[in-house]
Amino acid sequence: MNITTKLDELQIISDQPLTVKRVTISFEQVKTNELYHDYKLTPLQYEINSSISSQQIKISISFARRLTRTEAKYAKICKFNPEIEQWEILKTDIDLKNQILKTEMNQIGSIGVFTNNYFYSSFTQKIADKYPSWSRIRKTNKSIGQQFLNFFGMKFEEIEDFFQYIEEQKYIGTADIYQHDWVYQYKIPALSQNDQIKLFNYNEQPIEEIETIKQFFYNPSQEGCLIDYEKGEVYSLKDYKQINIQVYKQNQILTYQAQSKPYHIWNAFDEIGLLLDIKRLHLEKNEQFKERILDVFRYPANSSEEGLINGIARELNMITHFHQSGNEFKKIKWKNDFKPLFIENSTRQSIDPRSIRIDGKPLTPDQYKIDALSNIYIYPFELGVEHEVSFIVGIETFELFDQINERLYRMKYDPQGKPTPRLIQWVEYINMVSPIMWDYFKWDEGFWDTIDEKYSGLSFLPHFWDTDMNVWNSYRIKQK
């Protein structure tokens, strides 16, 4: 039986129970025979312990927002050997799509992620090919010439990876759901670059200042703060809740406290949402926002009953794609389509069968049935593949003039049959946004404002005691 152990970005699948914790190891010597290498240890370091030292261990480490694509391509997961105080390189695989580094080992111990600051670039050979075919610089990557040119090749590869990443962000299918969406902001008085600043968390432990934007967006430890001196703002990837700031100005020390608040970073999904008039909700993550953007096509909105439900559900985030597992949101899956899919449809949930989508496609009436308790059974597809499921939860539709529906009637009228405040609010809202009625009677006024002046504008009702003036049309005053 496989056992899964998680620690933030780290996931371990093992044969036997084990524990894992973060560590800091000062030794950085890597045992390698590679010519092109300059391995640097990142803060991604962990100690794996178990009562059974020898067992099969599969390790996955997410490098999203921690390493650039180029850094991750040449990164290695290493195991620390305390006997010789060296790191031994483990065979490391990379999943660029899901941004995961993977490896396996058969002994517990300490592991760490190393980046290579002097990897051999594919561009190096392309540059060397410009030299004569008989030259050593062209024939072998062990030549001094290629070792020199490799510096430029590395830079070209970083630029190519960067432009490829930008190109992917133009399309919702390839846009990076792991890019930053929400960070934390702290307001402090405007500062000068000459001011000496120290940051502390609520436990009075120091917080490191991040120097550059790149270090902020690609931060292996996810710790530290970036300071905007001109605007007096501090940003962090981690929610410190409160930070304490000590500012040293000449001969005085000023102390400030600042509370965190979520701060949205505009990214590719906001750009795509802008094209479809879909705005990100407060604290909505990229993955959830992406699904809501795609719902424009899966759940098209229009003026029909179903179209209105789709539009309302999308704007209010009532289309269910995920179920919450702890702090994680996982997509709802139909894993075995040889068996029927059961969806509980209680009064509390109120799921409209028309809103069910399997892999983004609606069901036909012959693909499901509804039992006496309104639960929904989807017949087996028998395709042998896993399906993603979504549906709208929590929307009920009524006709306001429906007097038979007991629940709706209680919402509109109190036990004495008088209109409830809710009904009055509905009527006022309808008259405000769509004034197709004759407005309220005001007994001291004889006019009202209908839809707009182009059709009827201001009009009036004659008083019942007004006389008919037609009899006076031919009347002429006689002069003596």
C-alpha positions as CSV (number, residue, x, y, z in Angstrom):
1,M,0.0,0.0,0.0
2,N,1.3,3.4,-1.0
3,I,1.4,6.2,1.6
4,T,1.3,9.9,0.6
5,T,3.1,12.5,2.7
6,K,2.9,16.2,1.8
7,L,4.7,19.3,3.0
8,D,3.7,22.4,1.0
9,E,5.5,22.0,-2.4
10,L,6.8,18.5,-1.5
11,Q,4.9,15.2,-2.0
12,I,6.3,11.8,-1.1
13,I,4.9,8.4,-2.0
14,S,6.4,5.6,0.1
15,D,5.9,2.0,1.1
16,Q,6.0,2.7,4.8
17,P,5.0,5.7,7.0
18,L,7.5,8.5,7.2
19,T,7.9,12.0,8.4
20,V,9.4,15.0,6.6
21,K,10.6,18.4,7.8
22,R,12.5,21.4,6.4
23,V,16.2,21.7,7.2
24,T,19.1,23.9,6.4
25,I,22.3,22.2,5.5
26,S,25.5,24.3,5.1
27,F,27.5,21.9,3.0
28,E,27.1,22.6,-0.8
29,Q,29.8,20.3,-2.3
30,V,28.2,18.2,-5.1
31,K,29.8,14.9,-6.2
32,T,30.0,15.1,-10.0
33,N,32.3,14.4,-13.0
34,E,30.5,16.9,-15.2
35,L,32.5,19.5,-17.0
36,Y,29.8,22.1,-17.1
37,H,28.5,22.6,-13.6
38,D,28.2,25.2,-10.9
39,Y,25.6,23.8,-8.6
40,K,24.0,26.0,-6.0
41,L,21.9,24.7,-3.1
42,T,18.4,26.3,-2.9
43,P,16.3,26.6,0.3
44,L,14.3,23.5,-1.0
45,Q,15.9,21.2,1.6
46,Y,14.1,18.4,3.5
47,E,14.9,15.7,5.9
48,I,13.0,12.4,5.5
49,N,12.8,10.1,8.5
50,S,11.2,6.7,9.1
51,S,11.5,3.7,11.4
52,I,12.3,1.7,8.3
53,S,15.4,3.2,6.6
54,S,15.3,1.1,3.4
55,Q,12.1,1.5,1.3
56,Q,11.0,2.7,-2.1
57,I,10.4,6.5,-2.0
58,K,9.0,8.6,-4.9
59,I,9.5,12.4,-4.5
60,S,7.8,15.2,-6.3
61,I,8.8,18.9,-5.7
62,S,6.8,21.7,-7.3
63,F,9.1,24.5,-8.6
64,A,6.2,26.8,-9.6
65,R,7.0,30.4,-8.6
66,R,10.3,29.1,-7.1
67,L,12.5,28.5,-10.1
68,T,12.5,29.9,-13.6
69,R,11.9,27.5,-16.5
70,T,15.6,27.6,-17.5
71,E,16.7,27.0,-13.9
72,A,14.3,24.0,-13.5
73,K,15.4,22.4,-16.8
74,Y,18.9,22.0,-15.4
75,A,18.1,21.6,-11.7
76,K,19.0,18.4,-9.8
77,I,17.6,16.7,-6.7
78,C,20.5,15.5,-4.6
79,K,20.7,13.3,-1.5
80,F,23.1,14.4,1.3
81,N,25.8,11.9,2.3
82,P,26.8,12.9,5.9
83,E,29.7,10.5,5.9
84,I,31.7,12.4,3.2
85,E,29.7,15.6,3.6
86,Q,28.8,15.7,0.0
87,W,25.6,15.8,-2.1
88,E,25.0,12.9,-4.5
89,I,23.0,13.7,-7.6
90,L,19.8,11.6,-8.1
91,K,18.3,11.0,-11.5
92,T,15.9,13.9,-11.8
93,D,13.0,14.1,-14.3
94,I,11.1,17.3,-15.0
95,D,7.4,17.8,-15.8
96,L,7.4,21.3,-17.4
97,K,3.6,21.4,-17.8
98,N,2.8,20.8,-14.1
99,Q,6.1,22.4,-13.0
100,I,7.3,19.4,-11.0
101,L,10.8,17.9,-10.4
102,K,10.7,14.1,-9.7
103,T,13.1,11.5,-8.5
104,E,13.2,8.2,-6.6
105,M,15.5,6.8,-3.9
106,N,15.5,3.7,-1.7
107,Q,16.9,5.1,1.5
108,I,15.7,7.8,3.9
109,G,17.8,10.9,4.4
110,S,18.2,14.5,3.5
111,I,17.5,15.8,0.0
112,G,17.8,19.2,-1.6
113,V,17.3,21.0,-4.9
114,F,20.3,22.4,-6.7
115,T,20.3,24.8,-9.6
116,N,23.2,24.7,-12.2
117,N,24.5,28.2,-12.9
118,Y,26.8,26.9,-15.6
119,F,24.8,24.3,-17.6
120,Y,25.8,23.4,-21.2
121,S,23.5,25.1,-23.5
122,S,22.3,23.8,-26.9
123,F,23.0,27.3,-28.3
124,T,26.7,26.8,-27.5
125,Q,27.2,24.3,-30.3
126,K,25.2,26.4,-32.7
127,I,27.6,29.3,-32.1
128,A,30.6,27.0,-32.4
129,D,29.4,25.7,-35.7
130,K,30.2,29.1,-37.2
131,Y,33.9,28.2,-36.9
132,P,35.8,26.1,-39.4
133,S,35.0,22.4,-39.4
134,W,38.6,21.5,-38.6
135,S,38.8,23.7,-35.5
136,R,38.7,22.2,-32.0
137,I,36.2,24.8,-30.8
138,R,33.7,23.3,-33.3
139,K,34.5,19.6,-32.7
140,T,34.2,19.2,-28.9
141,N,32.4,20.9,-26.0
142,K,35.5,20.2,-23.9
143,S,37.4,22.9,-25.8
144,I,38.4,26.1,-24.0
145,G,36.6,28.0,-26.8
146,Q,33.2,26.3,-26.2
147,Q,33.6,26.8,-22.5
148,F,34.0,30.5,-23.2
149,L,31.1,30.6,-25.7
150,N,28.8,28.7,-23.3
151,F,28.3,31.8,-21.2
152,F,26.6,33.5,-24.2
153,G,24.8,30.3,-25.1
154,M,23.2,30.2,-21.6
155,K,22.0,33.8,-22.0
156,F,20.5,33.0,-25.5
157,E,18.7,30.0,-24.0
158,E,17.3,32.0,-21.1
159,I,15.9,34.6,-23.6
160,E,14.4,31.8,-25.8
161,D,12.7,30.2,-22.8
162,F,11.4,33.6,-21.7
163,F,9.9,34.4,-25.1
164,Q,8.4,31.0,-25.4
165,Y,6.8,31.5,-22.0
166,I,5.3,34.8,-23.1
167,E,3.9,33.2,-26.2
168,E,2.2,30.5,-24.1
169,Q,0.4,33.2,-22.0
170,K,-1.5,34.4,-25.1
171,Y,-3.8,31.3,-25.1
172,I,-5.9,30.1,-22.2
173,G,-5.0,26.4,-22.9
174,T,-1.3,27.1,-22.4
175,A,-1.3,30.0,-19.9
176,D,0.5,29.3,-16.7
177,I,-2.0,28.7,-13.9
178,Y,0.9,28.8,-11.4
179,Q,1.8,32.4,-12.1
180,H,1.3,34.9,-9.2
181,D,-2.3,36.1,-8.7
182,W,-2.6,37.2,-5.1
183,V,0.2,38.4,-2.8
184,Y,0.1,40.5,0.4
185,Q,0.5,44.2,0.8
186,Y,1.4,46.3,3.9
187,K,1.1,50.1,4.0
188,I,3.9,52.1,5.7
189,P,5.0,55.8,5.5
190,A,7.0,56.7,2.4
191,L,10.7,56.0,2.9
192,S,14.0,57.1,1.4
193,Q,16.6,54.7,-0.2
194,N,19.1,56.1,2.4
195,D,17.0,54.8,5.3
196,Q,18.2,51.7,6.9
197,I,15.2,49.3,7.4
198,K,14.8,46.1,9.4
199,L,11.6,44.0,9.0
200,F,10.3,41.6,11.7
201,N,7.3,39.2,11.9
202,Y,4.9,39.1,14.8
203,N,7.3,36.8,16.6
204,E,10.0,39.5,16.3
205,Q,12.0,37.2,13.9
206,P,13.8,39.1,11.2
207,I,12.4,39.1,7.6
208,E,14.8,39.3,4.7
209,E,14.4,42.2,2.3
210,I,14.1,41.1,-1.4
211,E,16.3,43.2,-3.6
212,T,14.8,42.6,-7.1
213,I,11.5,41.9,-8.9
214,K,12.9,38.7,-10.3
215,Q,13.8,37.4,-6.8
216,F,10.3,38.3,-5.7
217,F,8.5,36.4,-8.5
218,Y,10.9,33.4,-8.5
219,N,11.6,32.8,-4.8
220,P,12.6,29.3,-3.7
221,S,11.7,29.9,-0.1
222,Q,8.7,32.1,-0.7
223,E,10.0,34.2,2.3
224,G,11.0,37.8,2.5
225,C,9.5,41.2,1.5
226,L,9.9,43.6,-1.4
227,I,9.8,47.3,-0.4
228,D,8.5,50.1,-2.6
229,Y,10.3,53.1,-1.0
230,E,8.4,55.8,-3.0
231,K,4.9,54.6,-2.4
232,G,5.5,53.3,1.1
233,E,4.3,49.8,0.4
234,V,5.7,46.4,1.3
235,Y,4.8,43.1,-0.5
236,S,5.2,39.5,0.5
237,L,4.4,36.1,-1.0
238,K,3.7,34.7,2.4
239,D,1.0,36.2,4.7
240,Y,2.8,37.5,7.7
241,K,-0.5,38.9,9.1
242,Q,1.5,41.8,10.6
243,I,5.0,43.1,10.1
244,N,7.0,45.4,12.3
245,I,9.3,47.9,10.7
246,Q,12.3,49.7,12.2
247,V,13.5,52.7,10.3
248,Y,16.9,54.2,11.2
249,K,17.0,57.9,10.2
250,Q,20.2,59.6,11.2
251,N,20.1,59.6,15.0
252,Q,16.5,58.3,15.5
253,I,14.8,55.0,15.2
254,L,11.1,55.0,14.0
255,T,8.9,52.0,14.5
256,Y,5.9,51.1,12.4
257,Q,3.4,48.3,12.4
258,A,1.5,47.2,9.3
259,Q,-1.3,44.7,8.7
260,S,-1.5,42.5,5.6
261,K,-4.2,42.7,3.0
262,P,-4.5,40.7,-0.2
263,Y,-3.2,42.4,-3.3
264,H,-4.0,41.2,-6.8
265,I,-1.3,40.9,-9.4
266,W,-2.8,41.3,-12.9
267,N,-1.7,38.4,-15.2
268,A,-2.5,36.6,-18.4
269,F,-5.9,35.3,-17.2
270,D,-7.1,38.8,-16.4
271,E,-6.1,39.8,-19.9
272,I,-8.1,36.9,-21.4
273,G,-11.0,37.6,-19.0
274,L,-11.0,41.3,-20.1
275,L,-11.7,40.1,-23.7
276,L,-14.8,38.3,-22.5
277,D,-15.9,40.8,-19.9
278,I,-15.2,38.4,-17.0
279,K,-13.7,40.0,-13.9
280,R,-11.7,38.0,-11.3
281,L,-13.5,37.6,-8.0
282,H,-11.8,38.6,-4.7
283,L,-9.1,36.0,-3.8
284,E,-10.1,33.9,-6.8
285,K,-7.1,31.8,-7.9
286,N,-5.9,31.3,-11.5
287,E,-7.2,27.8,-11.8
288,Q,-10.7,28.7,-10.7
289,F,-10.7,31.9,-12.7
290,K,-9.6,29.9,-15.8
291,E,-12.6,27.6,-15.5
292,R,-15.0,30.5,-15.1
293,I,-13.6,32.0,-18.3
294,L,-14.2,28.8,-20.1
295,D,-17.7,28.7,-18.7
296,V,-18.5,31.5,-21.1
297,F,-18.6,28.8,-23.8
298,R,-19.7,25.9,-21.7
299,Y,-22.6,27.8,-20.1
300,P,-23.6,30.5,-22.6
301,A,-25.7,33.3,-21.2
302,N,-28.8,34.8,-23.0
303,S,-32.3,36.0,-22.2
304,S,-33.8,32.5,-22.0
305,E,-34.4,30.9,-18.6
306,E,-31.4,28.6,-19.0
307,G,-29.3,31.4,-20.3
308,L,-30.2,33.6,-17.4
309,I,-29.2,30.8,-15.0
310,N,-25.9,30.4,-16.8
311,G,-25.1,34.1,-16.6
312,I,-26.0,34.5,-13.0
313,A,-24.1,31.3,-11.9
314,R,-21.0,32.4,-13.8
315,E,-20.9,35.9,-12.3
316,L,-21.6,34.7,-8.8
317,N,-19.2,31.7,-9.0
318,M,-22.0,29.1,-8.5
319,I,-20.7,26.7,-11.2
320,T,-19.1,23.8,-9.3
321,H,-15.9,22.4,-10.9
322,F,-13.9,21.7,-7.7
323,H,-14.3,20.0,-4.3
324,Q,-12.3,21.2,-1.4
325,S,-9.8,18.9,0.2
326,G,-8.2,20.6,3.2
327,N,-6.6,23.8,1.8
328,E,-6.6,22.4,-1.8
329,F,-9.2,22.6,-4.5
330,K,-9.4,19.5,-6.7
331,K,-11.5,19.1,-9.8
332,I,-14.5,16.8,-9.6
333,K,-13.7,13.6,-11.5
334,W,-15.7,10.7,-12.8
335,K,-12.9,8.1,-12.6
336,N,-14.7,4.9,-13.6
337,D,-17.2,5.5,-16.4
338,F,-18.1,1.9,-16.5
339,K,-20.2,2.6,-13.4
340,P,-23.0,5.2,-13.2
341,L,-22.2,8.6,-11.7
342,F,-24.4,9.5,-8.7
343,I,-25.0,13.2,-7.9
344,E,-26.9,13.9,-4.7
345,N,-29.5,16.6,-5.5
346,S,-30.9,17.7,-2.1
347,T,-33.1,20.7,-1.6
348,R,-30.1,22.5,-0.1
349,Q,-28.0,21.9,-3.3
350,S,-30.7,22.4,-5.9
351,I,-28.9,21.1,-9.0
352,D,-30.5,21.6,-12.4
353,P,-29.8,18.5,-14.5
354,R,-29.5,20.8,-17.6
355,S,-26.4,22.4,-16.1
356,I,-24.4,19.1,-15.8
357,R,-21.4,19.1,-18.1
358,I,-19.2,16.1,-18.7
359,D,-15.9,17.2,-20.1
360,G,-17.5,20.5,-20.9
361,K,-20.4,19.0,-22.9
362,P,-24.1,18.9,-21.8
363,L,-26.0,15.7,-21.3
364,T,-28.9,14.5,-23.5
365,P,-32.1,13.3,-21.7
366,D,-31.3,9.7,-22.4
367,Q,-27.9,9.9,-20.6
368,Y,-29.3,10.3,-17.1
369,K,-32.3,9.7,-14.9
370,I,-33.8,11.4,-11.8
371,D,-35.1,9.3,-8.9
372,A,-38.0,10.2,-6.5
373,L,-35.6,12.2,-4.3
374,S,-34.4,14.3,-7.2
375,N,-31.0,12.6,-7.1
376,I,-29.3,12.3,-10.5
377,Y,-27.9,9.1,-12.0
378,I,-25.7,9.4,-15.1
379,Y,-25.6,6.2,-17.1
380,P,-22.1,4.7,-17.8
381,F,-20.3,6.0,-20.8
382,E,-18.1,2.8,-20.9
383,L,-15.2,4.6,-22.6
384,G,-12.6,3.7,-20.0
385,V,-11.4,7.2,-19.5
386,E,-11.6,9.8,-16.7
387,H,-14.0,12.7,-17.0
388,E,-14.3,16.1,-15.5
389,V,-17.7,17.0,-14.1
390,S,-19.3,20.4,-13.5
391,F,-22.8,21.7,-12.6
392,I,-24.6,24.7,-11.2
393,V,-25.6,24.5,-7.6
394,G,-28.0,26.7,-5.6
395,I,-30.1,28.5,-8.2
396,E,-33.9,28.1,-8.2
397,T,-36.2,29.9,-10.7
398,F,-39.7,31.1,-10.0
399,E,-42.3,33.3,-11.7
400,L,-43.1,36.2,-9.4
401,F,-46.8,35.8,-10.0
402,D,-46.8,32.1,-9.1
403,Q,-49.2,31.8,-6.1
404,I,-49.1,28.0,-6.0
405,N,-45.4,27.6,-4.9
406,E,-45.7,27.7,-1.1
407,R,-42.0,28.6,-0.5
408,L,-42.2,31.5,-3.0
409,Y,-45.5,32.7,-1.5
410,R,-44.0,32.8,2.0
411,M,-41.1,34.9,0.6
412,K,-43.6,37.4,-0.8
413,Y,-46.3,37.7,1.8
414,D,-46.5,37.5,5.6
415,P,-49.1,35.4,7.5
416,Q,-51.6,38.4,7.3
417,G,-51.2,38.4,3.5
418,K,-49.3,41.7,3.4
419,P,-46.3,42.1,1.2
420,T,-43.0,41.4,2.9
421,P,-40.0,43.8,2.8
422,R,-38.4,41.5,0.3
423,L,-41.3,41.7,-2.2
424,I,-41.4,45.5,-1.8
425,Q,-37.6,45.6,-2.5
426,W,-38.1,43.4,-5.6
427,V,-40.8,45.7,-6.9
428,E,-38.8,48.9,-6.2
429,Y,-35.8,47.3,-8.0
430,I,-37.8,46.3,-11.1
431,N,-39.3,49.8,-11.3
432,M,-35.9,51.3,-11.1
433,V,-34.1,49.2,-13.7
434,S,-37.0,48.7,-16.1
435,P,-39.8,51.2,-15.5
436,I,-42.4,49.7,-17.9
437,M,-45.3,50.4,-15.5
438,W,-47.1,53.7,-14.9
439,D,-45.1,54.4,-11.7
440,Y,-46.8,54.9,-8.3
441,F,-49.8,57.2,-7.9
442,K,-49.1,60.5,-6.3
443,W,-52.4,62.0,-5.5
444,D,-51.1,65.6,-5.6
445,E,-49.6,65.1,-9.1
446,G,-51.2,64.1,-12.4
447,F,-48.1,63.1,-14.4
448,W,-45.7,60.2,-14.6
449,D,-42.5,59.3,-16.4
450,T,-42.8,56.3,-18.7
451,I,-40.0,54.4,-20.4
452,D,-38.4,57.4,-22.0
453,E,-39.4,60.6,-23.8
454,K,-38.9,59.1,-27.3
455,Y,-41.9,56.8,-26.8
456,S,-44.2,58.7,-24.5
457,G,-42.2,60.8,-22.0
458,L,-44.1,62.8,-19.5
459,S,-47.8,62.3,-19.6
460,F,-50.8,63.2,-17.4
461,L,-54.3,62.0,-16.4
462,P,-57.2,64.4,-16.7
463,H,-59.2,64.9,-13.5
464,F,-62.6,63.4,-13.6
465,W,-64.1,66.9,-12.8
466,D,-62.4,68.4,-15.9
467,T,-65.1,69.6,-18.4
468,D,-65.2,68.8,-22.1
469,M,-63.9,71.9,-23.9
470,N,-65.2,70.7,-27.4
471,V,-68.5,72.5,-26.8
472,W,-66.7,75.8,-26.7
473,N,-64.8,75.3,-29.9
474,S,-67.3,77.4,-32.0
475,Y,-68.1,79.9,-29.3
476,R,-67.4,83.5,-30.1
477,I,-67.7,86.5,-27.8
478,K,-70.3,88.9,-29.0
479,Q,-69.4,92.5,-29.1
480,K,-72.0,95.1,-28.5
